[in-house]
């Protein structure tokens, strides 16, 4: 999909002073990271096993971010538009997953047919998010296509609030706790890493979905149509591609990924309430930008990177710098790291600046 | 205008097109019959590209009709018009640069389900452009301008159109390539596809065309056989570079 970061390069004033200042910041950041990591590791406060636990936790929450990030990046790819309500699409899926799971947990199926029932929960979650994402595009965004960018953007923020409070109104404001899955309690060892069973489900499911998505976009006729629309809508139409329908499919696929992520989020974090979409939504959006917005593998890498930094970063860097209760600052660390990545590579990890010429 | 034994494949009948309040085409009449190469000549801002956009439905005429095989196609979406047998090589080629040459060709056949015949048409494109076959797995954006032109023509042919529109095929190409390009247009035409060429390079276009139209500020001011236009003194002065 589009790897283009809108190539309207702003006129940059080349001040040597500013440049050297930026380099100073970069060097300071590198120094702080190395310094902090050195002391954290040499102090030996965390054992090797604990570090490994952090890695696995980072990987599992990173998978969730990655799945959500795909929706942001795919929609941006075809419309150059940030769907700010995408976090709520994710939350709605998680909310429905909770209700379906609660219903199923009262039946014998929950223990007898664990994987079938989990699969049903995920299906319900993905279906909900798909329907909401497609409806959102049809009702709120399509009529505004071609209007100045700020207008659909504000609409997306409005849609985000609408979904939050519609869910709150329907299901209440409180936290909902996902029922225990007896078959997934406990952990096992894999290549020296201790992996919770829930984490393994999350990571495996996410990886399978990402592979599936990649093959869909690269190999299928519809996937090619999506890439064609991302690159040049007018010419895509000239190929006989129905652009409106293709954009709907993009929202549907992004929604399905977010819905599945909603279910997986519940396996990791156990709880959902009407504002659950906000923070993961912002983080996934950031992950998409860090990976290079518009780029599908970039969103996957960005998500995993963010999950990893958030999990490992505080203990690795802050503890060594003598900052107490480092883990509470995980968001600070994560976002600082992201800012640093963007300072070093403004187009994101996999983003390439492709000139928007048509010659 | 020459007599019409066959009814036209594509026809513009009294077409008037506006961009907002600005009139761009005024009562334009154009016919393209089976087996013909027809060219539309005119300078900058004469309405050439708008004519193509009106045929393809990117803009709708405010008056008049666009007919394909005698059937009015006004109001039909662009992708459906393509399905009915119109295809175009756009100005500046406009390949999907991030996709491979193969994918570009496959997208040309996007609406078709007849796998075997798609394969045959692919071979036909390779016969016309052996170079394209060597570049299949390369990203289209990495090709030279001449090669991109070949892929753009190939992509349009993959739709197996009844009528092929070409928007400024000589634009931005070296003179040698322009000549080759026009030879290819003749070959495509000999294989049975009607071609409608929009060009500023009047000499080149008229050398291969059967008939031509001259567009000036949105009106057809001349319509004749290619030979007739080449001999027309008015034409020679305004478009063929003779004073």
Interface residues (C-beta under 8 A of the other chain):
Chain A: X2 X3 X221 X224 X225 X227 X228 X231 X232 X234 X235 X236 X237 X238 X239 X240 X241 X242 X243 X354 X358 X359
Chain B: X56 X58 X77 X78 X79 X82 X83 X87 X88 X90 X92 X94 X96 X97 X98 X99 X103 X106 X107 X108 X110 X111 X141 X155 X159 X172
